[in-house]
């Protein structure tokens, strides 16, 4: 991971089959819903494929029904037509040029005078009997009835398509939303369980992209794959069956271009997926840059770096623009090629079909149905290839999502954790012991070297040293944000690796220099979703740490809205809220990481007063650059380059005149001591 660009989220396998199998696992709980939806798709598709067939029957059987031949009705048979006292029956033979054993009769039309005549199939007009309009209507009565029946059947078919399409659309959208809901929850749940080192390597914007943009791409894929693509596949199958049924010769002519379409689609699929993957990485870079620049906008403006920042963002944006341009060029070239192939198939049908239609080998209705089926046959193929955009987006997104979900950077809980409960039966004492602890963030450079110390219950320890000495690293190890490389860390003589993380952190509270305030209210930021903390306790702890003085001056007091990161509060107010939050959690061990370094003198007095109250009967560990705040510590440990240089009480260390003496002298060079 360290060698990989943080934005290049490509999992070890690029096989789409593996990705699909993993994505289908999310669809498994909704298999019944999907099965019902697929059934609706099949029914709707079959009904839709029958509409050209209905039109073909209407044309061949009824609109051109006058071309049907008739014979005189055999004895005792029921006639179809009684014309001028003679009974006639329609034959099922459509080829009127064939030689018959009996005399065949048909209606003849004289185009010149638009009159109708009745006679034998091969008779000339002058040898036929002119019929009246009423007689013509009598001959076409069955045709009119048939047209009405076909019209009603056509309407019923269209309504059936609409109803089943609506049902499957609703079911699939509901199922897909639930699937995406679960995927999004899994991603966030996985992210929040990662070790702190994971967030050291992954920008916030990148992770936000996984939870939002990438899951949305999957949402589009589920809807299109399970709906549109399924519809298109069944449409192609049903049309192929209908075309073969109507005329296998024309069907084979139509199918001749399909291999070329598939070949072109495979080539297109390869290149567009490659560009899509790069585009996804680029948008993640843009999101990360936006998050960083917007968060640090004050610093950017103070140091007048607006032009430099814009130049960097512009470069990222242009890169994304160029990638999208490549995608647009591919898509622009894609559609015309398919139109050409579709047109070639249609021209082939016309070339072969018109000749046979003129020769009366193929009825006109069949020819018309084929032209309609050709239009419908290629449209779903075009849709399928266009859906590659969505599929490739989704596959790229799924690769990146599974990169997050497959990450193993975590602090694992023990299989059988030892009890560490803050209750009357087994009260946590708060003893902390480091035994020969060494630690490195990158596995190479040690930031802590062979650290050993014991903090007894209720004692107050302070760690001092230059920047990078390892002070904050000790705090991170106690809370198990990281695990030490060597040695042991014990709380109440139990190795913290044998304690459940949630139970360990329940007894530890940390007050940091940079307090994070969540969007919500003052009260929300004290209780932090802990439903067991009552309103009375919130007020009590706020008063206890002197935070109530500024809270009660706010328009809505404890219900006062707090904007993102507490921008509408001062540093001191945020720090006092942090102390109230800490006290409300009732910790046994308190860690103060530069808790008073960025507040004014007045606020520091309030905080020191709050600290004196909070530290009663608690084990406390402080990290401080302002040495005046740790004078009363039971023991001060001086760190230098990851090692303990000296330790003792404030006065003892000053008398030794070592590193602590030098640090103190630098801070208070104008004072006598």
ChimeraX attribute file (.defattr): number of C-alpha atoms within 10 A of each C-alpha:
attribute: neighborCount
match mode: 1-to-1
recipient: residues
	/A:1	9
	/A:2	7
	/A:3	5
	/A:4	9
	/A:5	11
	/A:6	15
	/A:7	19
	/A:8	17
	/A:9	24
	/A:10	18
	/A:11	17
	/A:12	8
	/A:13	10
	/A:14	12
	/A:15	11
	/A:16	14
	/A:17	10
	/A:18	11
	/A:19	18
	/A:20	12
	/A:21	11
	/A:22	13
	/A:23	18
	/A:24	14
	/A:25	12
	/A:26	16
	/A:27	20
	/A:28	12
	/A:29	13
	/A:30	17
	/A:31	14
	/A:32	12
	/A:33	17
	/A:34	22
	/A:35	14
	/A:36	15
	/A:37	26
	/A:38	20
	/A:39	14
	/A:40	22
	/A:41	27
	/A:42	21
	/A:43	18
	/A:44	25
	/A:45	24
	/A:46	20
	/A:47	21
	/A:48	20
	/A:49	25
	/A:50	17
	/A:51	20
	/A:52	22
	/A:53	22
	/A:54	18
	/A:55	21
	/A:56	22
	/A:57	19
	/A:58	22
	/A:59	19
	/A:60	18
	/A:61	20
	/A:62	22
	/A:63	18
	/A:64	16
	/A:65	18
	/A:66	18
	/A:67	19
	/A:68	21
	/A:69	22
	/A:70	23
	/A:71	17
	/A:72	18
	/A:73	17
	/A:74	11
	/A:75	8
	/A:76	6
	/A:77	10
	/A:78	11
	/A:79	16
	/A:80	15
	/A:81	20
	/A:82	15
	/A:83	13
	/A:84	7
	/A:85	7
	/A:86	10
	/A:87	18
	/A:88	21
	/A:89	18
	/A:90	17
	/A:91	12
	/A:92	9
	/A:93	10
	/A:94	16
	/A:95	15
	/A:96	16
	/A:97	11
	/A:98	8
	/A:99	9
	/A:100	8
	/A:101	5
	/A:102	8
	/A:103	14
	/A:104	20
	/A:105	24
	/A:106	21
	/A:107	22
	/A:108	22
	/A:109	16
	/A:110	10
	/A:111	8
	/A:112	6
	/A:113	7
	/A:114	7
	/A:115	14
	/A:116	20
	/A:117	20
	/A:118	19
	/A:119	20
	/A:120	20
	/A:121	20
	/A:122	14
	/A:123	13
	/A:124	11
	/A:125	16
	/A:126	9
	/A:127	12
	/A:128	18
	/A:129	14
	/A:130	18
	/A:131	14
	/A:132	12
	/A:133	11
	/A:134	9
	/A:135	15
	/A:136	17
	/A:137	12
	/A:138	14
	/A:139	18
	/A:140	18
	/A:141	13
	/A:142	16
	/A:143	19
	/A:144	16
	/A:145	12
	/A:146	18
	/A:147	19
	/A:148	14
	/A:149	13
	/A:150	18
	/A:151	15
	/A:152	12
	/A:153	14
	/A:154	20
	/A:155	13
	/A:156	13
	/A:157	20
	/A:158	16
	/A:159	14
	/A:160	16
	/A:161	20
	/A:162	14
	/A:163	14
	/A:164	20
	/A:165	21
	/A:166	15
	/A:167	14
	/A:168	24
	/A:169	19
	/A:170	13
	/A:171	21
	/A:172	23
	/A:173	20
	/A:174	15
	/A:175	23
	/A:176	24
	/A:177	17
	/A:178	17
	/A:179	24
	/A:180	20
	/A:181	13
	/A:182	14
	/A:183	20
	/A:184	19
	/A:185	13
	/A:186	14
	/A:187	18
	/A:188	17
	/A:189	12
	/A:190	16
	/A:191	19
	/A:192	12
	/A:193	13
	/A:194	18
	/A:195	18
	/A:196	16
	/A:197	15
	/A:198	15
	/A:199	14
	/A:200	10
	/A:201	12
	/A:202	14
	/A:203	19
	/A:204	16
	/A:205	18
	/A:206	22
	/A:207	22
	/A:208	16
	/A:209	23
	/A:210	22
	/A:211	18
	/A:212	11
	/A:213	15
	/A:214	23
	/A:215	22
	/A:216	19
	/A:217	20
	/A:218	25
	/A:219	22
	/A:220	20
	/A:221	24
	/A:222	26
	/A:223	18
	/A:224	20
	/A:225	18
	/A:226	21
	/A:227	21
	/A:228	18
	/A:229	20
	/A:230	18
	/A:231	23
	/A:232	23
	/A:233	15
	/A:234	20
	/A:235	25
	/A:236	20
	/A:237	14
	/A:238	19
	/A:239	23
	/A:240	21
	/A:241	14
	/A:242	21
	/A:243	23
	/A:244	13
	/A:245	10
	/A:246	18
	/A:247	15
	/A:248	14
	/A:249	13
	/A:250	20
	/A:251	21
	/A:252	14
	/A:253	14
	/A:254	25
	/A:255	14
	/A:256	13
	/A:257	15
	/A:258	15
	/A:259	10
	/A:260	11
	/A:261	18
	/A:262	13
	/A:263	11
	/A:264	15
	/A:265	19
	/A:266	12
	/A:267	10
	/A:268	18
	/A:269	17
	/A:270	12
	/A:271	12
	/A:272	19
	/A:273	20
	/A:274	12
	/A:275	17
	/A:276	23
	/A:277	21
	/A:278	17
	/A:279	21
	/A:280	23
	/A:281	22
	/A:282	20
	/A:283	20
	/A:284	24
	/A:285	23
	/A:286	23
	/A:287	18
	/A:288	20
	/A:289	20
	/A:290	14
	/A:291	17
	/A:292	14
	/A:293	17
	/A:294	11
	/A:295	12
	/A:296	11
	/A:297	15
	/A:298	11
	/A:299	13
	/A:300	16
	/A:301	10
	/A:302	9
	/A:303	9
	/A:304	11
	/A:305	13
	/A:306	15
	/A:307	10
	/A:308	11
	/A:309	15
	/A:310	12
	/A:311	12
	/A:312	14
	/A:313	17
	/A:314	13
	/A:315	13
	/A:316	16
	/A:317	16
	/A:318	12
	/A:319	17
	/A:320	20
	/A:321	14
	/A:322	12
	/A:323	18
	/A:324	15
	/A:325	12
	/A:326	15
	/A:327	19
	/A:328	13
	/A:329	11
	/A:330	14
	/A:331	16
	/A:332	11
	/A:333	12
	/A:334	17
	/A:335	13
	/A:336	11
	/A:337	13
	/A:338	20
	/A:339	14
	/A:340	11
	/A:341	16
	/A:342	23
	/A:343	15
	/A:344	15
	/A:345	22
	/A:346	20
	/A:347	14
	/A:348	16
	/A:349	22
	/A:350	18
	/A:351	11
	/A:352	15
	/A:353	25
	/A:354	18
	/A:355	13
	/A:356	15
	/A:357	16
	/A:358	11
	/A:359	12
	/A:360	14
	/A:361	14
	/A:362	19
	/A:363	21
	/A:364	19
	/A:365	22
	/A:366	23
	/A:367	22
	/A:368	19
	/A:369	22
	/A:370	28
	/A:371	20
	/A:372	16
	/A:373	23
	/A:374	22
	/A:375	15
	/A:376	17
	/A:377	24
	/A:378	23
	/A:379	18
	/A:380	21
	/A:381	22
	/A:382	18
	/A:383	13
	/A:384	21
	/A:385	24
	/A:386	16
	/A:387	19
	/A:388	21
	/A:389	19
	/A:390	20
	/A:391	22
	/A:392	22
	/A:393	25
	/A:394	26
	/A:395	26
	/A:396	29
	/A:397	26
	/A:398	25
	/A:399	23
	/A:400	25
	/A:401	25
	/A:402	18
	/A:403	17
	/A:404	20
	/A:405	16
	/A:406	11
	/A:407	13
	/A:408	13
	/A:409	15
	/A:410	18
	/A:411	17
	/A:412	16
	/A:413	14
	/A:414	13
	/A:415	9
	/A:416	9
	/A:417	14
	/A:418	14
	/A:419	14
	/A:420	21
	/A:421	14
	/A:422	17
	/A:423	8
	/A:424	7
	/A:425	7
	/A:426	10
	/A:427	11
	/A:428	19
	/A:429	18
	/A:430	25
	/A:431	20
	/A:432	23
	/A:433	22
	/A:434	21
	/A:435	15
	/A:436	15
	/A:437	20
	/A:438	21
	/A:439	25
	/A:440	18
	/A:441	16
	/A:442	10
	/A:443	8
	/A:444	8
	/A:445	9
	/A:446	16
	/A:447	20
	/A:448	26
	/A:449	18
	/A:450	16
	/A:451	20
	/A:452	16
	/A:453	15
	/A:454	15
	/A:455	19
	/A:456	17
	/A:457	19
	/A:458	18
	/A:459	21
	/A:460	23
	/A:461	23
	/A:462	27
	/A:463	26
	/A:464	24
	/A:465	22
	/A:466	13
	/A:467	12
	/A:468	13
	/A:469	19
	/A:470	24
	/A:471	26
	/A:472	16
	/A:473	19
	/A:474	22
	/A:475	20
	/A:476	17
	/A:477	17
	/A:478	23
	/A:479	20
	/A:480	20
	/A:481	18
	/A:482	20
	/A:483	22
	/A:484	21
	/A:485	14
	/A:486	16
	/A:487	15
	/A:488	19
	/A:489	24
	/A:490	19
	/A:491	23
	/A:492	15
	/A:493	11
	/A:494	17
	/A:495	15
	/A:496	25
	/A:497	20
	/A:498	18
	/A:499	21
	/A:500	19
	/A:501	18
	/A:502	10
	/A:503	14
	/A:504	20
	/A:505	17
	/A:506	18
	/A:507	19
	/A:508	20
	/A:509	23
	/A:510	24
	/A:511	21
	/A:512	18
	/A:513	20
	/A:514	15
	/A:515	20
	/A:516	15
	/A:517	22
	/A:518	15
	/A:519	15
	/A:520	15
	/A:521	18
	/A:522	23
	/A:523	23
	/A:524	20
	/A:525	21
	/A:526	25
	/A:527	20
	/A:528	13
	/A:529	10
	/A:530	11
	/A:531	7
	/A:532	9
	/A:533	14
	/A:534	12
	/A:535	11
	/A:536	9
	/A:537	14
	/A:538	22
	/A:539	19
	/A:540	17
	/A:541	22
	/A:542	28
	/A:543	15
	/A:544	18
	/A:545	26
	/A:546	21
	/A:547	26
	/A:548	21
	/A:549	12
	/A:550	13
	/A:551	21
	/A:552	14
	/A:553	10
	/A:554	14
	/A:555	10
	/A:556	12
	/A:557	15
	/A:558	21
	/A:559	14
	/A:560	16
	/A:561	18
	/A:562	19
	/A:563	14
	/A:564	12
	/A:565	14
	/A:566	21
	/A:567	12
	/A:568	12
	/A:569	15
	/A:570	11
	/A:571	19
	/A:572	22
	/A:573	20
	/A:574	24
	/A:575	27
	/A:576	26
	/A:577	28
	/A:578	27
	/A:579	29
	/A:580	28
	/A:581	24
	/A:582	22
	/A:583	25
	/A:584	22
	/A:585	18
	/A:586	16
	/A:587	21
	/A:588	24
	/A:589	28
	/A:590	23
	/A:591	25
	/A:592	21
	/A:593	22
	/A:594	18
	/A:595	25
	/A:596	25
	/A:597	15
	/A:598	14
	/A:599	18
	/A:600	11
	/A:601	11
	/A:602	9
	/A:603	19
	/A:604	19
	/A:605	13
	/A:606	15
	/A:607	22
	/A:608	14
	/A:609	14
	/A:610	22
	/A:611	15
	/A:612	10
	/A:613	13
	/A:614	21
	/A:615	18
	/A:616	13
	/A:617	14
	/A:618	19
	/A:619	23
	/A:620	27
	/A:621	25
	/A:622	25
	/A:623	27
	/A:624	21
	/A:625	20
	/A:626	15
	/A:627	17
	/A:628	12
	/A:629	18
	/A:630	21
	/A:631	14
	/A:632	14
	/A:633	18
	/A:634	16
	/A:635	21
	/A:636	25
	/A:637	22
	/A:638	23
	/A:639	24
	/A:640	19
	/A:641	17
	/A:642	23
	/A:643	18
	/A:644	20
	/A:645	14
	/A:646	15
	/A:647	18
	/A:648	17
	/A:649	17
	/A:650	21
	/A:651	11
	/A:652	14
	/A:653	20
	/A:654	18
	/A:655	10
	/A:656	12
	/A:657	13
	/A:658	13
	/A:659	18
	/A:660	25
	/A:661	16
	/A:662	13
	/A:663	19
	/A:664	19
	/A:665	16
	/A:666	10
	/A:667	13
	/A:668	13
	/A:669	11
	/A:670	8
	/A:671	7
	/A:672	6
	/A:673	8
